[in-house]
């Protein structure tokens, strides 16, 4: 863990030129540094002070506002000062350099949020949600990230945790008082409690997987034979001329990537080279990349040329969406096939059905006001928790109270890692190192 006696500082606004730039300072010397920089005699808490910022040679660097947040009523739980100046790259760095010379040190990536967590202003899920809000690629993701930041996900986890603790108390009480005439371990209510806990974990896993998709988005590979209309479909989905289209087969020889939002979900569309046999080394490289993208993608749009019989091309892989293009010139054998979507990329017909199929494919048809963002880390911990709960159920069936209690203890530890009640230093370092400096 870092030592929190240091006063840290960083530019909190993005690099570049803007009307306003902000430098954030946190720690015991934040207040005195602000007074030295501004020449003011005092700072009123939560009040905007107009000030002129000078270096130690009394040369004016900039002018702007200073805001002071006194510990513990601040984001980090420490004294925090925000200096608002003009948003130029050079002037911001001059101000930061002066702040460092007055006694602060440069903050590490995510150190402000890390201190907020260590000082119990937020839990680990809320800390991660800060980064998710900043990185959100859609309006739906912003709203869901804000729900996590406000504690919706943490509250949900804590409710499960409370149910888990109650179950542990029940099992361990039965172990500690074996002389009681009633066999508490055989109580149907206890078995029902464990079953309810298991079902709750399954529902939470489904909901959390949706949250991961919202936070990270999904990748969709568009594959098919040459001249099937893959690039035309890409252009329809992006509503732009993202890829060159031509009647000449093999126009696309490399991977074309475009980021779009479909039904509030960030999506990366990947147009690939037509998959076919070829001796051309350049085409071969493109096809190899297409096959790689197909395996890595979350969803595959399998585009087939409706002018030729495609019965033997339809793929029943779970992540495939089979699309027959050129529905205005269909081969007779392609009529009324099941598990396919008929489109005409040229005439922009059937594109909404493709979008709907994508949403259903990743199980995002029920996004609502209770959806929150989550991370793969959360899913892994939930899976570990559920496995221990299932094992506890099994041990209880054999009247093995001690083993069941141990599994429930391990389940509680795994669940606590999500909010940070029980977390290793390595885990914290990994999480906060991915944050922006100044956050």
C-alpha positions in Angstrom: 0.0 0.0 0.0 1.3 3.5 -0.7 2.0 5.8 2.2 -0.8 8.4 2.4 1.3 11.1 4.2 2.5 12.4 0.8 0.7 15.2 -0.9 0.0 14.3 -4.6 -0.8 16.4 -7.6 -1.8 15.9 -11.2 -3.5 17.6 -14.2 -7.1 16.3 -14.0 -8.2 17.4 -17.5 -7.3 15.8 -20.8 -4.1 16.8 -22.6 -4.6 19.4 -25.3 -6.0 22.9 -25.5 -9.2 24.0 -23.9 -10.9 26.9 -22.2 -10.2 25.5 -18.7 -7.6 23.2 -17.3 -7.7 21.7 -13.7 -4.9 20.6 -11.4 -5.9 18.5 -8.5 -3.9 18.3 -5.2 -4.6 15.9 -2.3 -2.9 15.5 1.0 -1.9 17.3 4.2 0.0 20.1 2.4 -2.6 20.8 -0.2 -4.0 23.8 1.6 -0.6 25.5 2.3 0.5 24.8 -1.3 -2.6 26.6 -2.6 -1.9 29.6 -0.4 1.7 29.8 -1.5 0.7 29.6 -5.2 -2.1 32.1 -5.0 -0.8 34.6 -2.4 -4.1 34.4 -0.6 -4.2 34.5 3.2 -6.9 31.9 3.6 -9.3 29.6 1.7 -12.9 29.2 2.6 -14.1 25.6 2.4 -16.1 24.8 -0.8 -15.8 28.4 -2.0 -14.5 29.5 -5.4 -11.7 32.0 -4.9 -10.4 34.2 -7.8 -6.6 34.2 -7.7 -3.5 35.0 -9.6 -0.9 32.2 -9.7 2.8 33.1 -9.4 6.0 31.2 -9.4 8.7 31.6 -6.7 10.2 34.5 -8.6 6.8 36.3 -8.4 6.2 36.0 -12.1 2.6 35.6 -13.0 1.9 32.2 -14.6 -1.9 32.3 -14.9 -5.1 33.4 -13.2 -8.2 31.5 -12.3 -10.1 29.8 -9.5 -9.1 27.8 -6.4 -11.6 25.5 -4.6 -10.7 23.9 -1.2 -12.4 20.7 0.1 -11.4 20.0 3.7 -10.8 16.5 5.0 -12.7 14.3 5.5 -15.5 15.9 3.3 -13.7 15.4 0.0 -13.4 12.9 -2.8 -10.2 11.3 -1.3 -11.0 11.9 2.3 -8.0 14.2 2.6 -7.6 17.9 2.1 -8.2 18.5 -1.6 -7.5 21.6 -3.7 -8.5 22.1 -7.3 -6.8 24.8 -9.3 -8.7 26.0 -12.4 -6.6 27.9 -14.9 -6.6 28.3 -18.7 -6.5 24.9 -20.5 -3.3 25.2 -22.4 -0.7 22.4 -22.3 2.2 24.6 -21.5 0.5 26.7 -18.8 -0.9 23.6 -17.1 2.5 22.1 -16.9 4.0 25.3 -15.6 1.4 25.3 -12.8 1.9 21.7 -12.0 5.7 22.2 -11.9 5.2 25.0 -9.4 2.9 22.8 -7.2 5.6 20.1 -7.2 8.3 22.5 -6.2 6.1 23.7 -3.3 6.0 20.2 -1.8 3.7 17.9 -3.7 4.7 14.9 -5.8 3.3 13.6 -9.1 0.4 11.3 -8.5 0.5 7.8 -9.9 -2.3 6.6 -12.3 -5.5 6.2 -10.3 -4.0 7.4 -7.1 -6.8 9.8 -6.2 -9.4 7.1 -6.6 -7.1 4.7 -4.7 -6.9 7.1 -1.8 -10.7 7.5 -1.8 -11.0 3.7 -1.6 -8.3 3.3 1.1 -10.0 6.1 3.1 -13.4 4.3 2.8 -15.0 7.0 0.7 -15.9 4.5 -2.0 -15.6 0.7 -2.3 -13.7 -1.1 -5.1 -16.7 -1.5 -7.4 -17.4 2.3 -7.2 -13.7 3.0 -7.9 -13.8 0.9 -11.0 -17.1 2.6 -12.0 -15.3 5.9 -12.1 -13.0 4.6 -14.9 -16.1 3.1 -16.6 -17.9 6.4 -16.7 -14.9 8.1 -18.3 -14.5 5.3 -20.8 -18.2 4.8 -21.6 -18.8 4.4 -25.4 -22.6 4.9 -25.3 -25.3 6.7 -23.4 -26.6 3.4 -22.0 -23.1 2.6 -20.7 -22.8 6.0 -19.0 -26.2 5.6 -17.2 -25.2 2.0 -16.1 -21.8 3.2 -15.0 -23.3 5.9 -12.9 -25.6 3.4 -11.2 -22.5 1.4 -10.2 -20.8 4.6 -9.1 -23.8 5.4 -6.9 -23.6 2.0 -5.3 -26.3 -0.1 -7.0 -23.9 -3.0 -7.8 -22.3 -2.8 -4.4 -25.7 -2.9 -2.7 -26.7 -5.9 -4.8 -23.5 -7.7 -3.8 -23.9 -6.8 -0.1 -27.5 -8.2 -0.1 -26.1 -11.5 -1.4 -23.4 -11.3 1.2 -25.9 -10.8 4.0 -27.8 -13.9 2.8 -24.6 -15.8 2.7 -23.6 -14.7 6.3 -27.0 -15.7 7.6 -26.6 -19.2 6.0 -23.1 -19.5 7.5 -24.4 -18.6 11.0 -27.1 -21.2 10.6 -24.7 -24.0 9.6 -22.0 -23.1 12.2 -24.6 -22.9 15.0 -25.6 -26.4 14.2 -22.0 -27.5 14.5 -21.4 -25.6 17.7 -24.4 -27.0 19.5 -24.6 -30.7 18.6 -26.3 -31.6 21.9 -29.5 -29.9 20.8 -32.3 -32.4 20.1 -33.2 -30.8 16.8 -30.9 -31.7 13.8 -30.5 -28.2 12.3 -28.4 -29.5 9.4 -31.3 -31.6 8.2 -33.8 -28.7 8.4 -35.5 -28.2 5.0 -35.5 -24.5 5.6 -31.7 -24.5 5.6 -31.6 -26.5 2.3 -34.1 -24.0 0.9 -31.9 -21.2 2.0 -28.9 -22.6 0.2 -30.9 -23.3 -2.9 -32.2 -19.7 -2.9 -28.6 -18.5 -2.5 -27.5 -20.6 -5.4 -30.3 -19.3 -7.6 -29.5 -15.7 -6.6 -25.9 -16.2 -7.7 -27.0 -17.6 -11.1 -29.3 -14.5 -11.7 -26.5 -12.2 -10.5 -24.0 -13.8 -12.9 -26.4 -13.3 -15.9 -26.9 -9.7 -14.9 -23.2 -9.1 -14.4 -22.4 -10.5 -17.8 -24.7 -7.9 -19.3 -22.9 -5.3 -17.3 -19.5 -6.4 -18.7 -20.9 -6.1 -22.2 -22.1 -2.5 -21.4 -18.7 -1.5 -20.0 -16.5 -3.2 -22.6 -18.7 -3.5 -25.7 -18.7 -6.5 -28.0 -16.8 -7.4 -31.2 -18.6 -8.6 -34.3 -16.8 -10.3 -37.2 -18.5 -10.1 -40.6 -17.4 -13.2 -42.6 -18.4 -15.0 -45.8 -17.3 -15.8 -49.3 -16.0 -13.2 -51.7 -18.7 -10.9 -53.1 -21.3 -12.0 -50.7 -21.9 -8.4 -49.6 -20.0 -8.2 -46.3 -18.7 -4.7 -46.9 -22.1 -3.5 -48.0 -23.6 -4.9 -44.8 -20.9 -3.1 -42.8 -21.8 0.2 -44.6 -25.4 -0.4 -43.7 -24.7 -1.0 -40.1 -22.4 2.0 -39.7 -24.6 4.2 -42.0 -21.4 5.4 -43.7 -19.2 4.3 -46.6 -16.7 2.6 -44.2 -15.6 0.0 -46.8 -15.1 0.0 -50.5 -17.7 -2.0 -52.3 -17.4 -3.5 -55.8 -18.8 -6.2 -58.0 -15.2 -7.5 -58.3 -14.6 -10.4 -55.8 -11.8 -9.9 -53.3 -12.1 -6.1 -52.9 -11.5 -6.5 -49.1 -8.0 -8.0 -48.5 -7.4 -6.7 -45.0 -9.5 -6.2 -41.8 -11.7 -3.1 -41.7 -12.8 -2.0 -38.2 -15.5 0.4 -37.3 -17.0 1.4 -33.9 -20.7 1.9 -33.7 -23.5 1.9 -31.1 -26.3 -0.6 -31.5 -29.3 -0.4 -29.1 -27.1 1.5 -26.6 -24.3 -1.1 -26.8 -20.7 -0.2 -27.9 -19.9 -2.5 -30.9 -16.8 -3.0 -32.9 -17.6 -4.2 -36.4 -14.9 -6.1 -38.2 -15.2 -6.6 -42.0 -12.9 -9.4 -43.2 -11.6 -10.7 -46.5 -13.7 -13.2 -48.3 -12.9 -16.8 -47.3 -12.0 -19.0 -50.2 -9.1 -21.0 -51.6 -6.4 -18.9 -53.3 -2.7 -19.0 -54.3 -2.4 -15.2 -54.0 -0.1 -14.6 -50.9 -1.7 -11.2 -50.1 -5.2 -12.7 -50.3 -4.1 -15.6 -48.2 -2.9 -13.2 -45.4 -6.3 -11.5 -45.5 -8.1 -14.8 -45.2 -5.9 -15.9 -42.3 -6.7 -12.7 -40.5 -10.4 -13.3 -41.2 -10.3 -16.7 -39.7 -8.5 -15.3 -36.6 -11.1 -12.5 -36.2 -13.9 -15.1 -36.5 -12.5 -17.1 -33.6 -12.0 -14.0 -31.4 -15.3 -12.2 -32.0 -18.2 -12.3 -29.6 -20.7 -12.5 -32.5 -20.2 -13.6 -36.1 -22.3 -12.2 -38.9 -22.1 -15.0 -41.6 -23.1 -13.4 -44.9 -24.1 -15.6 -47.8 -24.8 -14.7 -51.4 -28.5 -15.3 -52.0 -28.0 -15.8 -55.7 -26.4 -19.2 -55.2 -27.7 -22.1 -53.1 -26.5 -21.7 -49.5 -28.1 -24.6 -47.7 -24.8 -26.3 -47.0 -23.3 -23.0 -45.8 -25.6 -22.3 -42.9 -23.7 -22.6 -39.6 -25.5 -23.6 -36.4 -22.7 -22.4 -34.1 -24.3 -20.5 -31.2 -22.5 -17.2 -31.8 -23.3 -17.2 -35.6 -26.1 -15.1 -37.1 -26.7 -16.4 -40.6 -27.6 -13.7 -43.1 -28.6 -14.3 -46.7 -27.9 -11.2 -48.7 -29.4 -10.1 -52.1 -32.9 -11.3 -51.2 -34.2 -9.6 -54.3 -32.5 -12.1 -56.6 -32.8 -15.3 -54.5 -31.9 -18.7 -55.8 -35.0 -21.0 -55.6 -33.4 -23.3 -53.0 -32.9 -20.4 -50.6 -36.6 -19.7 -50.2 -38.0 -20.0 -46.6 -34.9 -21.3 -44.9 -35.0 -21.5 -41.1 -32.6 -19.7 -38.7 -31.5 -17.1 -41.3 -32.1 -13.4 -41.8 -32.9 -12.3 -45.3 -31.5 -8.9 -46.3 -30.7 -6.7 -49.2 -27.7 -4.6 -48.3 -28.0 -2.8 -51.6 -31.6 -1.7 -50.9 -31.0 -1.5 -47.1 -33.7 -4.1 -46.4 -33.6 -6.3 -43.3 -30.9 -4.3 -41.5 -33.0 -3.6 -38.5 -33.6 -7.4 -38.1 -29.8 -7.8 -38.1 -29.5 -5.3 -35.3 -32.3 -7.0 -33.3 -30.6 -10.3 -33.7 -27.3 -8.9 -32.4 -29.0 -7.6 -29.3 -30.7 -10.9 -28.7 -27.5 -12.8 -29.4 -25.7 -11.1 -26.5 -28.8 -11.3 -24.2 -29.2 -7.6 -24.0 -32.9 -7.4 -24.8 -33.9 -6.6 -21.2 -31.7 -3.6 -20.4 -33.5 -1.4 -17.9 -33.0 1.1 -15.1 -31.5 -1.5 -12.9 -28.7 -2.5 -15.2 -25.2 -1.6 -14.0 -21.7 -2.0 -15.5 -19.4 -4.7 -14.3 -16.0 -6.2 -15.2 -14.6 -9.6 -16.0 -13.0 -9.6 -12.6 -16.4 -9.5 -11.0 -17.7 -12.4 -13.1 -14.7 -14.6 -12.1 -15.3 -13.9 -8.4 -19.0 -14.6 -8.7 -18.2 -17.9 -10.4 -15.8 -18.8 -7.6 -18.4 -17.9 -5.1 -21.1 -19.9 -6.8 -18.8 -23.0 -7.0 -18.3 -22.9 -3.3 -22.0 -22.5 -2.6 -22.8 -25.5 -4.8 -20.1 -27.5 -3.0 -21.6 -26.4 0.4 -25.0 -27.7 -0.8 -23.4 -31.1 -1.7 -21.7 -31.4 1.6 -24.9 -30.6 3.5 -26.6 -33.5 1.7 -24.1 -35.8 3.3 -24.5 -34.1 6.7 -21.0 -32.8 6.5 -21.6 -29.6 8.5 -17.9 -28.6 9.0 -17.1 -29.0 5.3 -20.2 -27.1 4.3 -19.3 -24.3 6.7 -15.8 -24.1 5.2 -17.2 -23.8 1.7 -19.5 -21.0 2.8 -16.5 -19.2 4.4 -14.5 -19.4 1.1 -17.6 -18.2 -0.8 -17.8 -15.2 1.5 -14.1 -14.4 0.9 -14.5 -14.6 -2.8 -17.6 -12.3 -2.7 -15.8 -9.8 -0.5 -13.1 -9.4 -3.2 -15.6 -7.7 -5.5 -16.2 -4.7 -3.2 -12.7 -4.8 -1.7 -13.6 -5.9 1.8 -10.9 -8.6 1.3 -8.4 -7.7 -1.4 -4.8 -8.4 -2.1 -2.3 -5.6 -2.7 -1.6 -7.1 -6.2 -5.3 -6.8 -7.1 -5.5 -3.2 -6.1 -2.3 -2.3 -7.9 -3.7 -3.9 -11.1 -7.0 -2.1 -10.9 -5.8 1.4 -10.2 -2.8 1.3 -12.5 -5.3 1.3 -15.5 -6.8 4.6 -14.4 -5.9 8.0 -15.9 -3.4 10.1 -14.0 -5.4 12.8 -12.1 -8.4 10.4 -11.4 
